[in-house]
Amino acid sequence: MFIHLSDVFTSEGKRMDVNAELETTSFDNGRERFEITQNSPVSIVITNLETGKILVKADLQLTLRAACDRCLAEVPVRLALHTERVVFSPELAVDAEDADDQGFVNGYELDVEAFAHDMIIGNWPAKILCREDCRGICPVCGQNLNVRDCGCDSFVPDPRMAVIQDIFNAK
């Protein structure tokens, strides 16, 4: 969905409220694709700050399906997103030193899908865990250690001690 912005750019004090439905059913962060299982409409408030300069405030709540970074179990990732961005008209965007990357604006149109993608990327968690004390998977047999212990030998020798270990093994 695109929102036409020319009226807001040119009318001092003008405000526009828009609720836009996301059309996308997944989120791609460049490495993986995550299914969006629930989402609210994107609530957008666009306010003219001065001629050629607007403030875009947006709220979005969504749930994505992802894998735990330690044990690979499926985890719902709930995001409550809020952003405020200053956007410049095409004439001012080239000259403005403090203009953000405005890849979600094409001429006088705001691309809601690209704007929502930008919101998600900016708030993506560094690590997705099924729980804080997730034990992960066994590096030997692949057993999920949150479910049960596998009994594999998990001792990893210090590589700096390999020369000494060779001496003990030679006898």
Secondary structure, DSSP 8 states (H G I E B T S, - for coil): -EEE-HHHHHSTT-EEEEEE----SEEE-SS-EEEEEEE--EEEEEEEEETTEEEEEEEEEEEEEEE-TTT--EEEEEEEEEEEEEEE-HHHHTT-TT----TTEETTEEEHHHHHHHHHHHT--S---SSTT---B-TTT--BTTT-----------GGGHHHHHHHHH-
